Amino acid sequence: MLTEGYHTYYIYIITNKAKTVLYTGVTNHLKIRLLQHSENITSKNNTFASKYHVQYLLYFEKFTWIHEAIAREKEIKGWRKEKKIDLIKTINPNLEFLNYLFEGNL
């Protein structure tokens, strides 16, 4: 079975508790990346996540190829906030936090 080149990558949009800030990123392991964002908030790191307390997942897409995920991330990062919210609402109309989808054992 040929599996070369077959991986899973995600683009994701996270927010803070008040849903006033949106952060778009790309990763090959969404569960671990969400945990890292959460840990950055409690650390003294000077990252976007720690400064704005972003850790709540609102949206994600899966990709097999990293170049497609990176291209999509760049596309979304170029959008205005209103357009990002419209995208989020296509799968998450109530803007609920979706972290529970990736919780559990690593």
C-alpha positions in Angstrom: 0.0 0.0 0.0 1.4 3.4 -1.0 1.0 6.0 1.7 3.8 8.4 0.7 2.6 11.9 0.7 -0.6 11.0 2.6 -0.9 13.0 5.8 -3.4 15.1 7.5 -3.0 18.8 7.9 -5.5 21.3 9.3 -6.1 25.0 9.0 -8.0 26.3 12.0 -9.5 29.5 13.4 -9.4 30.0 17.2 -10.6 32.9 19.3 -10.6 34.2 22.9 -13.5 33.6 25.3 -15.2 36.9 24.3 -14.9 36.0 20.6 -13.3 39.4 19.9 -10.1 38.1 18.2 -9.6 35.6 15.5 -6.4 33.7 14.8 -5.8 31.5 11.8 -3.1 28.8 11.7 -2.0 25.6 10.1 -0.8 22.4 11.8 -0.4 18.6 11.2 -1.8 17.7 14.6 -4.7 19.9 15.7 -5.2 18.4 19.2 -1.5 19.1 20.1 -1.6 22.6 18.6 -4.8 23.5 20.6 -3.0 22.3 23.7 0.0 24.4 22.8 -2.1 27.5 22.4 -3.7 26.9 25.8 -0.3 26.5 27.4 1.0 29.7 25.8 -1.7 31.6 27.6 -0.4 30.6 31.0 3.2 31.1 30.1 5.2 34.3 29.9 5.7 33.9 26.1 5.1 37.0 24.0 2.9 35.2 21.4 -0.3 36.3 19.8 -2.1 33.5 21.7 -0.7 34.6 25.1 -1.4 38.3 24.4 -5.0 37.8 23.3 -5.8 34.6 25.1 -6.9 32.7 22.0 -7.5 29.0 22.5 -11.0 28.3 21.6 -11.6 26.5 18.3 -14.3 27.8 16.0 -13.4 26.3 12.6 -11.1 23.9 10.9 -10.6 22.2 7.5 -8.6 19.1 6.8 -6.1 18.6 4.0 -3.9 15.8 2.7 -1.2 18.1 1.2 0.7 20.7 3.2 1.0 23.1 0.3 -2.8 23.2 0.0 -3.2 23.8 3.7 -0.7 26.7 3.7 -2.3 28.2 0.6 -5.7 28.1 2.3 -4.3 29.6 5.5 -2.8 32.5 3.6 -6.1 33.0 1.7 -8.1 33.2 4.9 -5.6 35.4 6.7 -6.1 37.9 3.9 -9.8 38.2 4.6 -11.6 40.7 6.7 -13.1 39.6 10.0 -16.6 39.6 8.7 -15.8 37.2 5.8 -14.0 34.9 8.3 -17.1 34.8 10.5 -19.2 34.0 7.5 -16.9 31.1 6.8 -17.0 29.9 10.4 -20.8 30.0 10.3 -20.9 27.5 7.4 -20.0 24.7 9.8 -20.6 26.4 13.1 -23.6 28.8 12.9 -23.7 29.5 16.6 -19.9 30.1 16.9 -19.6 27.4 19.6 -16.2 26.4 20.9 -15.3 23.1 19.2 -12.3 22.1 21.3 -14.2 19.1 22.7 -13.9 17.4 19.3 -10.2 17.1 19.8 -10.0 16.4 23.6 -9.0 13.2 25.2 -5.9 11.1 25.2 -3.1 12.1 22.8 
